[in-house]
């Protein structure tokens, strides 16, 4: 999805009113009329923020955690050991380097068969000019 079509998905903030001149080709209304927008469109200065707030709501509702250290990063981390310790918070896993020192879990002890690590993780990075998806568990991607 590109920015031109993505921005029209996000609604304007409650109480915000944006009006625009009639585009060329709309001869059905008088020249003195204008349009009131219900949603953001490409070119509005508030469109990127409104779209980010919409994506944030979707990811939070899907069980992702927004990092405190970088608000553009959403993480879903789960324990991958059938009988093992409770999962760490996303901030703890990242700050303490759990991914660097992670040992492989035997296949018989895994919750997610495709993930060889003790922690199954899915990262979604949402920046204006570049989005990314990083994961170590195929089951997270197929269920997301």
VENSUL-V605701 format. One record per pair of residues at least 6 apart in sequence whose ideal C-beta (glycine too) atoms are under 8 Angstrom apart, sorted by sequence separation. I is the first residue (numbers start at 1). J is the second residue. D is the distance in whole Angstrom. If there is no record, write none. Layout:
i = [I:I]
j = [J:J]
d = [D:D]
This chain:
i = [12:40:41:60:67:79:92:93:107:110:125:135:22:37:40:59:66:67:79:124:125:66:67:79:88:112:124:125:133:22:65:78:111:123:124:125:40:56:64:65:77:88:105:123:22:40:64:65:77:105:122:123:22:64:65:77:104:105:122:123:21:22:63:77:104:105:121:122:20:21:60:62:103:121:19:20:59:75:102:103:121:122:19:77:102:120:121:19:20:102:119:120:18:19:56:99:122:17:18:75:117:120:121:122:52:99:116:120:98:115:69:99:115:122:67:68:114:115:65:67:81:114:115:12:65:69:80:84:112:114:12:18:83:93:112:113:11:12:67:82:112:11:12:81:82:93:112:10:11:81:82:9:10:16:80:81:8:80:88:8:79:80:87:7:8:13:78:7:8:12:78:84:7:80:7:10:13:80:81:4:12:80:3:11:79:80:7:10:79:80:7:10:78:79:9:77:78:7:10:11:77:78:7:10:77:6:9:76:77:75:76:75:3:75:74:75:73:74:73:74:73:74:72:73:72:72:80:64:64:78:76:59:76:55:52:48:62]
j = [18:46:47:66:73:85:98:99:113:116:131:141:29:44:47:66:73:74:86:131:132:74:75:87:96:120:132:133:141:31:74:87:120:132:133:134:50:66:74:75:87:98:115:133:33:51:75:76:88:116:133:134:34:76:77:89:116:117:134:135:34:35:76:90:117:118:134:135:34:35:74:76:117:135:34:35:74:90:117:118:136:137:35:93:118:136:137:36:37:119:136:137:36:37:74:117:140:36:37:94:136:139:140:141:72:119:136:140:119:136:91:121:137:144:90:91:137:138:89:91:105:138:139:37:90:94:105:109:137:139:38:44:109:119:138:139:38:39:94:109:139:39:40:109:110:121:140:39:40:110:111:39:40:46:110:111:39:111:119:40:111:112:119:40:41:46:111:41:42:46:112:118:42:115:44:47:50:117:118:42:50:118:42:50:118:119:47:50:119:120:48:51:119:120:51:119:120:50:53:54:120:121:51:54:121:51:54:121:122:121:122:122:51:123:123:124:123:124:124:125:125:126:125:126:126:127:137:122:124:140:140:124:144:126:126:128:144]
d = [6:7:7:7:4:7:7:7:7:8:6:5:6:8:4:7:7:8:7:8:4:6:6:4:8:5:8:8:7:7:7:6:7:8:6:8:5:7:4:5:6:6:8:7:6:7:6:7:7:6:8:4:7:5:8:8:5:7:8:7:6:6:6:5:7:5:8:5:6:8:8:8:8:7:5:5:4:4:5:7:6:7:7:6:6:6:7:6:6:7:8:4:7:7:8:8:4:7:5:8:6:8:8:7:8:8:8:6:6:6:7:7:4:6:6:6:6:8:7:7:6:4:7:6:5:8:6:8:5:6:7:7:7:6:8:8:7:6:7:5:5:5:6:6:7:7:7:7:7:7:6:7:5:7:6:7:5:5:7:7:7:5:7:5:6:7:7:6:8:7:8:7:5:5:8:7:7:6:5:5:7:6:6:7:7:6:4:4:7:4:8:5:7:8:7:6:5:8:7:8:7:8:5:4:5:6:6:7:8:7:4:7:8:5:7:8:6:5:7:8:5:7:6:8:5:5:7:8:7:8:7:6:8:6:7:6:7]
